[in-house]
Amino acid sequence: MNQEQVKDLLDQYVDQINRPSFIDQDPISIPHSFTHRQDIEIAGFFAATFSWGQRKTIINKCKRLLSLMDNRPYDFILSHKPKDRQRFEQFAHRTFQYTDTIYFLTFLQNHYRQHDSLECLFVDSSESALDLASFHDRFFDFPDAPLRTRKHIPTPLRKSTCKRINMFLRWMVRTDNRGVDFGLWKRLKPSQLLIPLDVHVDRVARKLNLLKRKQTDWQATLELTEQLRRFNPDDPVMYDFALFGIGVLDKEIIFP
């Protein structure tokens, strides 16, 4: 399959999967439960953070967490008192435990009391480029940040693919007329986004000869994104719909 055929195939799958019907069974359904900008950000941030394992479990855990915030995440983040955090003692998702929840709540409260969005955390000092390493450092800038919580926020400096953060950024930055991604953030551009590289995307990309690096790491994320920019330099991450969709649905790859 040559590159033109690969692009045609991926374009077809983007058209099929980048639709509202895709939302219900995906973690992006969690932020879609809200209309207020900050509610969407907070719900999306937790949904992305929890996105490992079965999608049904991820969605259920997110709903449970948000119910503990009275399904008003922004209001809760801004106004809750330390004693209100006790209600989260029995909440956990895989290795995300009470200590981690408390730090996330503490950080988000501090941040939203000073800023109206999470977007500024992802923009470098020039105010023009995506900077995931600085996001990690900013998130753990508190002197009492638990060491164990750091594993829940990936960083390129640990050679992580940063899949969950890149997925969250796709939700917040990408915009089209399909009603899936939100396009809330304007300081970052879709052209700057990086592919959320998970096992499904990795497997399909290798079958299509879009990814040759042996390791599935940060460099692989950069390599695959660069390949996808050749298909659409303004919006390379739109192909996440196709690569993930083919992989998770176990579609057989055939010529267009």
Secondary structure, 3 states (H helix, E strand, C coil): CCHHHHHHHHHHHHHHHCCHHHCCCCHHHCHHHCCCHHHHHHHHHHHHHCCCCCHHHHHHHHHHHHHHCCCCHHHHHHHCCHHHHHHHCCCCECCECHHHHHHHHHHHHHHHCCCCCCHHHHECCCCCCECHHHHHHHHCCCCCCCHHHHHHCCCHHHCCCCHHHHHHHHHHHCCCCCCCCCCCCCCCCHHHCCCCCCHHHHHHHHHCCCCCCCCCCHHHHHHHHHHHHHHCCCCHHHHHHHHHHHHHCCCCCCCC
